[in-house]
Amino acid sequence: MAKQMQGRGRSRAAEAAVPALAASGVPTTPEPPVRRWPHPVDGVEPVQQTDPALHFIHCALSYQNELLADIKALLEQIAAGREESEEDETE
């Protein structure tokens, strides 16, 4: 039997695949298990042993972020210096 197309390219077969609610209003399909991250106790996070490669990447990204912050600060100083020199020239 051919699928009958309805609005926006959906077929009736696709709509039938959506699980119906039981008479009580509870879905008939079970929910997937919930994974929870461990919460720090007293605000101190537990030290976790990580992969050395991931630790290296973390350190490299931290260093790169510091360099980018320094570059940003220097560019802001240069821009402020140019604005001051332009104001002095117009006066």
TORKOL-4160 file (C-alpha; in steps of 0.2 Angstrom, whole numbers, padded with zeros to 4 digits, m for minus):
91
<pt num="1" X="0000" Y="0000" Z="0000"/>
<pt num="2" X="0007" Y="0017" Z="m0005"/>
<pt num="3" X="0010" Y="0030" Z="0009"/>
<pt num="4" X="m0002" Y="0045" Z="0008"/>
<pt num="5" X="0007" Y="0061" Z="0009"/>
<pt num="6" X="0000" Y="0075" Z="0021"/>
<pt num="7" X="0005" Y="0093" Z="0024"/>
<pt num="8" X="0024" Y="0097" Z="0025"/>
<pt num="9" X="0030" Y="0080" Z="0018"/>
<pt num="10" X="0024" Y="0069" Z="0032"/>
<pt num="11" X="0016" Y="0053" Z="0029"/>
<pt num="12" X="0002" Y="0044" Z="0039"/>
<pt num="13" X="0015" Y="0030" Z="0043"/>
<pt num="14" X="0026" Y="0043" Z="0052"/>
<pt num="15" X="0012" Y="0049" Z="0062"/>
<pt num="16" X="0007" Y="0032" Z="0068"/>
<pt num="17" X="0025" Y="0029" Z="0074"/>
<pt num="18" X="0022" Y="0041" Z="0088"/>
<pt num="19" X="0018" Y="0032" Z="0104"/>
<pt num="20" X="0001" Y="0035" Z="0110"/>
<pt num="21" X="m0003" Y="0039" Z="0128"/>
<pt num="22" X="m0011" Y="0025" Z="0138"/>
<pt num="23" X="m0028" Y="0028" Z="0146"/>
<pt num="24" X="m0020" Y="0035" Z="0162"/>
<pt num="25" X="m0011" Y="0048" Z="0152"/>
<pt num="26" X="0007" Y="0040" Z="0155"/>
<pt num="27" X="0017" Y="0036" Z="0140"/>
<pt num="28" X="0018" Y="0018" Z="0136"/>
<pt num="29" X="0037" Y="0019" Z="0131"/>
<pt num="30" X="0049" Y="0019" Z="0146"/>
<pt num="31" X="0061" Y="0034" Z="0148"/>
<pt num="32" X="0079" Y="0032" Z="0146"/>
<pt num="33" X="0090" Y="0032" Z="0162"/>
<pt num="34" X="0096" Y="0048" Z="0169"/>
<pt num="35" X="0114" Y="0051" Z="0170"/>
<pt num="36" X="0120" Y="0063" Z="0184"/>
<pt num="37" X="0136" Y="0072" Z="0186"/>
<pt num="38" X="0144" Y="0070" Z="0204"/>
<pt num="39" X="0141" Y="0086" Z="0214"/>
<pt num="40" X="0156" Y="0093" Z="0224"/>
<pt num="41" X="0154" Y="0091" Z="0242"/>
<pt num="42" X="0157" Y="0107" Z="0252"/>
<pt num="43" X="0161" Y="0117" Z="0236"/>
<pt num="44" X="0177" Y="0106" Z="0233"/>
<pt num="45" X="0177" Y="0096" Z="0217"/>
<pt num="46" X="0185" Y="0079" Z="0218"/>
<pt num="47" X="0201" Y="0077" Z="0209"/>
<pt num="48" X="0198" Y="0065" Z="0194"/>
<pt num="49" X="0212" Y="0056" Z="0185"/>
<pt num="50" X="0211" Y="0061" Z="0167"/>
<pt num="51" X="0219" Y="0056" Z="0151"/>
<pt num="52" X="0236" Y="0064" Z="0149"/>
<pt num="53" X="0232" Y="0070" Z="0132"/>
<pt num="54" X="0216" Y="0078" Z="0138"/>
<pt num="55" X="0226" Y="0087" Z="0152"/>
<pt num="56" X="0239" Y="0093" Z="0139"/>
<pt num="57" X="0225" Y="0100" Z="0128"/>
<pt num="58" X="0217" Y="0108" Z="0143"/>
<pt num="59" X="0233" Y="0117" Z="0148"/>
<pt num="60" X="0237" Y="0122" Z="0130"/>
<pt num="61" X="0219" Y="0130" Z="0129"/>
<pt num="62" X="0221" Y="0139" Z="0145"/>
<pt num="63" X="0238" Y="0146" Z="0140"/>
<pt num="64" X="0230" Y="0151" Z="0123"/>
<pt num="65" X="0216" Y="0160" Z="0132"/>
<pt num="66" X="0228" Y="0170" Z="0143"/>
<pt num="67" X="0238" Y="0175" Z="0127"/>
<pt num="68" X="0221" Y="0180" Z="0119"/>
<pt num="69" X="0217" Y="0191" Z="0134"/>
<pt num="70" X="0234" Y="0199" Z="0134"/>
<pt num="71" X="0232" Y="0203" Z="0115"/>
<pt num="72" X="0215" Y="0210" Z="0118"/>
<pt num="73" X="0221" Y="0221" Z="0132"/>
<pt num="74" X="0235" Y="0228" Z="0121"/>
<pt num="75" X="0224" Y="0231" Z="0106"/>
<pt num="76" X="0212" Y="0241" Z="0118"/>
<pt num="77" X="0227" Y="0251" Z="0124"/>
<pt num="78" X="0232" Y="0255" Z="0106"/>
<pt num="79" X="0214" Y="0260" Z="0101"/>
<pt num="80" X="0213" Y="0271" Z="0116"/>
<pt num="81" X="0230" Y="0279" Z="0112"/>
<pt num="82" X="0224" Y="0282" Z="0094"/>
<pt num="83" X="0208" Y="0290" Z="0100"/>
<pt num="84" X="0218" Y="0302" Z="0111"/>
<pt num="85" X="0230" Y="0306" Z="0097"/>
<pt num="86" X="0215" Y="0310" Z="0085"/>
<pt num="87" X="0207" Y="0321" Z="0098"/>
<pt num="88" X="0223" Y="0331" Z="0100"/>
<pt num="89" X="0225" Y="0333" Z="0081"/>
<pt num="90" X="0207" Y="0340" Z="0080"/>
<pt num="91" X="0209" Y="0353" Z="0093"/>
